[in-house]
Amino acid sequence: MSTSQLTRPRSNRILSAAPKEEYERLFPLLEYVELRRADVLHEAGEHMPYVYFPYSGTISVVVQMEDGNQAEVGVVGREGVLGLPLVLGTDTAPLRGFVQVSGGAMRMTAADFVEEVGRRAGLYTLLLRYAQAFFVQTAQTAACNRLHPMEGRLSKWLLTTRDRAESDDLDLTHEFVSVMLGVRRAGVTEALGALRAEGLIDHSRGRIRILDAEGLGRASCECYVVIRDEYERLVE
């Protein structure tokens, strides 16, 4: 990938916000990779070989139980990075990370990342601010899953995914959404039907299209705005 492509406006926000001299030193260590839907980037309990800075698409961070059930606790898009445990001093992934919506990312080896973070004060500060925003996202998600009704949760989740994928057309099945929200598929189908009846979305087999983002925002629970505003405040 050329220098002009790496610095295009739709690039990763953390890389874009890094001081110019720090970014130029990172540049030779970065490799562009395609993110294909359902690709597993790391499993819980495994060492993380790479750190990913998405340019487009989204990555889900999920908790997986012993019986195989899983639920999403965080989403990473072009505002952030997959690899925060390395910033916090461990090379073992506590959670599973896999591609939710196809796209592209810059990646670098975990070893290079750890070395560079220790040398680059500007990058380190950006990563700590992002870590706080991601923590707010996971905490808000935990409370949301316990306290808010299905339609509001689904609206929040669709908007969060839309923001990171930067697209109103999302390749998502009912089954996949139900797994991410940790609910029965029938509940997702019912909630999608209600949002469709209100003219906020349309959906067909394997695809959801957002027709009215503002209306979906009104249908969302308060958590969408809390998470969005925290990222806007901390990840400039």
C-alpha positions in Angstrom: 0.0 0.0 0.0 1.3 3.4 -1.0 2.0 6.3 1.4 -1.0 8.2 -0.1 -3.3 5.3 0.6 -2.0 5.1 4.2 -2.7 8.7 4.9 -6.1 9.0 3.1 -8.8 10.7 5.2 -10.7 7.5 5.9 -7.7 6.1 7.8 -7.5 4.8 11.3 -8.1 7.6 13.8 -5.4 6.6 16.2 -2.8 6.4 13.5 -4.1 9.7 12.0 -3.9 11.5 15.4 -0.3 10.2 16.2 2.4 12.9 16.0 3.8 13.0 12.4 7.3 12.1 13.4 6.0 9.1 15.4 3.8 7.9 12.6 6.6 8.1 10.1 8.6 5.7 12.4 5.7 3.4 12.6 5.1 3.4 8.9 7.7 0.7 7.9 6.3 -1.6 10.6 2.7 -1.5 9.3 1.2 -4.0 6.9 -2.2 -3.7 5.2 -4.4 -6.7 5.5 -8.0 -7.5 4.4 -10.4 -8.3 7.2 -12.8 -11.0 6.0 -16.0 -11.6 7.8 -15.8 -14.3 10.5 -11.9 -14.3 10.5 -10.7 -15.0 14.1 -7.9 -12.6 14.9 -7.2 -14.0 18.4 -8.8 -16.5 20.8 -9.2 -15.9 24.5 -6.2 -17.1 26.4 -3.9 -17.1 23.4 -0.9 -14.9 22.8 -1.7 -12.1 20.4 0.7 -12.2 17.4 -0.6 -8.9 15.9 -2.2 -5.6 16.7 -4.8 -4.3 14.3 -5.7 -0.7 13.4 -8.9 -1.0 11.3 -9.4 1.3 8.3 -12.9 0.0 7.5 -15.1 -2.8 8.7 -15.6 -3.8 12.4 -14.1 -6.3 14.8 -16.2 -7.9 17.6 -14.7 -8.5 21.0 -16.7 -11.3 22.7 -16.8 -13.4 25.8 -17.1 -17.1 25.1 -18.5 -19.5 27.7 -17.5 -23.1 28.3 -20.7 -24.3 26.6 -19.8 -22.3 23.4 -22.3 -19.5 24.0 -20.9 -16.0 23.4 -21.9 -12.4 23.7 -20.3 -9.2 22.4 -18.9 -6.8 25.0 -17.1 -4.4 22.6 -16.7 -3.3 19.0 -13.5 -2.0 17.3 -13.6 0.1 14.1 -11.5 2.7 12.6 -11.6 4.8 15.8 -9.5 2.3 17.6 -7.2 -0.7 17.8 -7.4 -4.4 18.6 -4.6 -5.2 21.0 -5.2 -3.1 24.2 -3.9 -5.9 26.5 -0.4 -5.2 25.1 -0.7 -1.6 26.2 -1.5 -2.7 29.7 1.4 -5.1 30.0 0.2 -8.5 29.0 0.5 -10.4 25.7 -2.4 -12.7 26.4 -5.8 -12.0 25.0 -8.5 -12.1 27.7 -11.3 -12.2 25.1 -12.0 -13.4 21.6 -11.6 -11.1 18.6 -13.1 -11.7 15.2 -14.2 -9.8 12.2 -17.9 -8.8 12.3 -18.0 -6.7 9.1 -15.5 -7.1 6.3 -13.0 -4.3 5.7 -9.3 -3.6 5.9 -6.7 -2.8 8.6 -3.1 -2.0 9.2 -1.4 -4.5 11.5 2.0 -4.8 13.1 3.5 -7.5 15.1 2.9 -7.5 18.9 6.7 -7.4 19.5 7.1 -4.3 17.4 4.0 -2.7 18.9 5.2 -3.1 22.5 8.6 -1.7 21.6 7.2 1.3 19.8 4.6 2.1 22.4 7.4 2.3 25.0 9.3 4.8 22.8 6.4 7.0 21.5 4.9 9.2 24.2 2.2 10.6 21.8 1.0 7.2 20.6 1.0 5.9 24.2 -1.2 8.7 25.4 -3.6 8.2 22.5 -3.8 4.5 23.3 -4.5 5.1 27.0 -7.3 7.5 26.1 -8.7 4.9 23.7 -8.5 2.3 26.5 -10.6 4.4 28.7 -13.2 4.9 26.0 -13.3 1.2 25.3 -13.7 0.5 29.0 -16.7 2.8 29.1 -18.1 0.9 26.1 -17.8 -2.5 27.8 -19.2 -1.2 31.1 -22.1 0.5 29.4 -22.8 -2.7 27.4 -22.9 -4.8 30.5 -25.4 -2.5 32.1 -27.4 -2.1 28.9 -27.7 -5.9 28.5 -29.2 -6.1 32.0 -31.4 -3.1 32.2 -32.7 -2.1 28.7 -35.5 -3.5 26.5 -34.6 -5.4 23.4 -35.6 -2.8 20.8 -33.5 -0.1 22.4 -30.5 -2.4 22.7 -30.8 -3.6 19.1 -31.1 0.0 17.9 -27.9 1.0 19.8 -26.0 -2.0 18.5 -27.0 -1.3 14.9 -26.0 2.3 15.1 -22.7 1.4 16.8 -21.9 -1.1 14.0 -23.0 1.5 11.4 -20.7 4.1 12.8 -17.7 1.9 12.7 -18.5 0.2 9.3 -19.4 3.6 7.9 -22.2 2.1 5.9 -26.0 1.8 6.1 -25.8 -1.6 4.5 -24.7 -4.3 6.9 -24.2 -7.9 6.1 -25.7 -9.4 9.2 -27.9 -12.4 9.8 -30.5 -12.6 12.6 -28.6 -15.5 14.1 -25.4 -13.5 14.2 -27.1 -10.5 15.8 -28.7 -12.7 18.4 -25.3 -14.2 19.3 -23.7 -10.8 19.7 -26.5 -9.5 21.9 -26.7 -12.8 23.9 -30.4 -13.3 23.3 -32.7 -15.7 21.4 -33.0 -15.3 17.7 -36.8 -15.0 18.0 -36.3 -11.9 20.1 -34.0 -10.3 17.5 -36.5 -11.2 14.7 -39.3 -9.6 16.6 -37.3 -6.4 17.4 -36.1 -6.1 13.8 -39.7 -6.5 12.6 -40.8 -3.6 14.9 -38.0 -1.3 13.7 -38.9 -2.2 10.1 -42.6 -1.4 10.7 -41.5 2.0 12.0 -39.6 2.6 8.7 -36.2 2.7 10.4 -34.6 -0.3 8.8 -35.2 -2.8 6.1 -33.9 -6.4 6.3 -33.6 -9.4 4.0 -31.8 -12.7 4.3 -28.3 -11.9 5.6 -28.5 -8.1 5.2 -29.8 -5.2 7.3 -30.2 -1.7 5.8 -30.6 1.4 8.0 -33.1 3.7 6.4 -33.4 6.4 9.1 -30.4 6.8 11.4 -31.9 9.7 13.3 -35.1 7.8 13.9 -33.0 4.8 15.0 -31.2 7.1 17.4 -34.5 8.0 19.0 -35.4 4.4 19.3 -32.1 3.5 20.9 -31.5 3.4 24.6 -29.3 6.1 26.2 -26.2 3.9 25.9 -25.6 4.7 22.2 -25.1 8.4 23.0 -23.0 7.7 26.1 -20.6 5.5 24.2 -20.5 7.7 21.1 -19.8 10.9 23.1 -17.1 9.2 25.2 -15.2 8.2 22.0 -15.6 11.6 20.6 -14.3 13.2 23.8 -11.3 10.9 24.2 -10.4 9.7 20.7 -10.0 13.0 18.7 
